[in-house]
Amino acid sequence: MSKLTYYGESKPTYHGDLVGQSYGTDNDRPPFVLLHGLTYDRRQWRPLLEELRRIDPERRALTLDLPGHGESPRLDSYAADDVAAVIRQAVVEAGLDDPVLVGHSLGGVLATAYAGSHPARGVVNLDQPLLVSDFGIYLREVETQLRGPSYLEVWEELLTAMGIDLLPEAMRYLVSSGTTPRQDLLLGYWNDVVVSSAGELQERWTNILERLRANGTYYCHVGSAEVSPAYRTWLTNILPEATITTLPGSGHFVHLSRPAELASLLTAS
């Protein structure tokens, strides 16, 4: 059985069209595929990987730079289904079967979309509700600015609400040193939210979650605050066995503020 390689000890390689890095060994347990949030890259998973090394050193995991992020090339379309198809190609070329998709923020959206169309053992969605009607309203209000030269002001405004100050200094560095938010990424990955009504998005996600239920794919939402009663009802009506875990005081970057707890949660599933 080969030794686990830690971040930085082996060169990243292409998996399909995405650059990523593999850890652990193949065995009978489902591997993890780790998907970072918008404007960041696979470095965001370093703290979690260190905790996995400590408690489950042989567990297979694959970190990927999403299209247009890190070392992965851009795509013509950043629609969730198109990105999920590229992730699927990477998963197949990495030799992974029925993985658990772990996604933070945008990565949680993509993990859910992936599991709706491709084989997956489970989804762990980190701090990303699927119904984002208020966010859609906000994006439409600032759309002109988002398409103009001051688009970064929109991103900076959003960052102020993400609880970065709650992170240890080393973890804050992983956030501040992330990929510079390019305008094409913000417009591309947020396009579905901008052009779709709240009703259309709810219908889309309802259909996807129904496919997860039909396939026996488990679903876990992990967030820094309680989800709204309405969202909990909607989610659990579709997926009665879905779990919702709250890590109070962790901010948006729960994988950076509480990596040990998250690693324990992942390995117990």
Residue pairs with C-beta under 8 A, 6 or more apart in sequence:
1 25
1 58
2 25
4 23
4 24
4 25
4 53
4 57
4 58
5 21
5 22
5 23
6 23
6 49
6 50
6 53
7 21
7 23
7 43
7 45
7 46
7 49
7 63
10 21
12 19
12 20
12 21
12 42
12 71
13 19
13 20
13 21
14 20
15 62
15 64
15 89
15 90
15 91
15 93
15 94
16 86
16 89
16 90
16 92
16 93
17 67
17 72
17 73
17 86
17 89
17 90
18 64
18 65
18 66
18 67
18 72
18 86
18 87
18 89
18 90
19 42
19 64
19 65
19 70
19 71
19 72
20 42
20 62
20 63
20 64
20 65
20 90
20 94
21 42
21 62
21 63
22 60
22 61
22 62
22 94
23 49
23 52
23 59
23 60
23 61
23 62
23 63
24 31
24 57
24 58
24 59
24 60
24 61
25 58
25 60
26 60
26 95
27 58
27 60
29 59
29 60
30 97
30 98
30 99
30 100
30 121
30 122
31 59
31 60
31 61
31 62
31 96
31 97
31 99
31 100
32 52
32 59
32 60
32 61
32 62
32 99
32 100
32 102
32 266
33 61
33 62
33 64
33 87
33 91
33 96
33 99
33 100
33 101
33 102
33 111
34 42
34 45
34 48
34 61
34 62
34 63
34 64
34 102
34 103
34 107
35 64
35 66
35 87
35 101
35 102
35 103
35 104
35 106
35 107
35 108
35 110
35 111
36 42
36 44
36 45
36 63
36 65
36 66
36 69
36 104
36 107
37 44
37 104
37 105
37 106
37 107
38 105
38 106
38 181
38 185
38 186
38 189
39 69
39 155
39 178
39 179
39 180
39 181
39 182
39 185
39 186
40 69
40 175
40 178
40 179
41 65
41 66
41 69
41 70
41 71
41 178
41 179
42 63
42 64
42 65
42 70
43 70
43 174
43 177
43 178
44 104
44 174
44 178
44 253
44 255
44 256
45 63
45 255
46 174
47 171
47 174
47 255
47 256
47 259
48 255
48 259
48 262
48 263
49 61
49 63
50 259
51 259
51 260
51 262
51 263
51 264
52 59
52 61
52 263
52 266
52 267
54 263
55 263
55 264
55 267
56 263
56 267
59 267
60 96
62 90
62 91
62 94
62 96
62 99
64 72
64 87
64 90
65 71
65 72
66 72
66 83
66 87
66 106
66 107
66 110
67 73
67 74
67 75
67 78
67 83
67 86
68 74
68 75
68 78
68 182
68 184
68 185
68 188
69 179
69 185
70 179
74 184
75 82
75 83
75 86
75 188
77 188
78 185
78 188
78 189
78 191
79 191
79 192
80 109
80 110
80 113
80 192
81 113
81 117
83 110
83 113
83 189
84 110
84 113
84 114
84 116
84 117
84 118
85 117
87 110
87 114
88 114
88 117
88 118
91 99
91 118
97 119
98 119
98 120
98 121
99 120
99 121
100 120
100 121
100 122
100 123
100 124
100 266
100 269
101 110
101 111
101 112
101 114
101 115
101 120
101 122
101 123
101 124
102 111
102 123
102 124
102 126
102 266
103 109
103 110
103 111
103 112
103 123
103 124
103 125
103 126
103 128
104 126
104 127
104 128
104 253
104 254
104 255
105 126
105 127
105 128
105 252
106 128
106 189
107 126
107 128
108 123
108 125
108 126
108 127
108 128
109 128
109 130
111 123
111 124
111 125
112 123
112 125
112 130
112 205
112 208
112 209
112 212
112 219
113 208
114 120
114 123
115 122
115 123
115 208
115 212
115 215
115 217
116 207
116 208
116 209
116 211
116 212
117 211
119 215
120 215
120 217
121 217
121 218
122 217
122 218
122 219
122 220
122 269
123 212
123 217
123 218
123 219
123 220
124 220
124 222
124 265
124 266
124 269
125 219
125 220
125 221
125 222
126 222
126 223
126 254
126 255
126 262
127 222
127 223
127 224
127 252
127 253
127 254
129 221
129 223
129 227
129 231
130 201
130 205
130 209
130 235
131 198
131 201
131 202
131 205
131 231
131 234
132 193
132 201
133 198
133 201
135 193
136 193
136 194
136 196
136 197
136 198
136 201
139 146
139 190
139 193
139 194
140 194
142 154
143 194
145 151
145 153
145 154
146 154
146 183
146 186
146 187
146 190
147 183
147 187
151 181
151 183
151 186
152 181
154 186
155 181
155 186
161 252
162 251
162 252
162 253
163 224
163 250
163 251
163 252
163 253
163 257
164 172
164 175
164 176
164 251
164 252
164 253
165 172
165 251
166 249
166 250
166 251
166 257
167 175
167 251
167 253
167 256
167 257
168 257
171 253
171 256
171 257
174 256
175 253
175 256
179 185
192 201
193 201
196 204
202 234
206 234
206 238
209 219
209 235
209 238
209 239
210 238
212 219
212 239
213 238
213 239
218 241
218 242
218 243
218 269
219 235
219 239
219 241
219 242
219 243
220 242
220 243
220 244
220 245
220 265
220 269
221 227
221 235
221 242
221 243
221 244
221 245
222 245
222 246
222 247
222 254
222 262
222 265
223 244
223 245
223 246
223 247
223 254
224 246
224 247
224 248
224 249
224 250
224 251
224 252
224 254
224 257
225 246
225 248
226 246
227 235
227 244
232 244
235 242
235 244
236 242
236 244
245 265
247 254
247 257
247 258
247 261
247 262
249 257
250 257
250 258
251 257
254 262
255 262
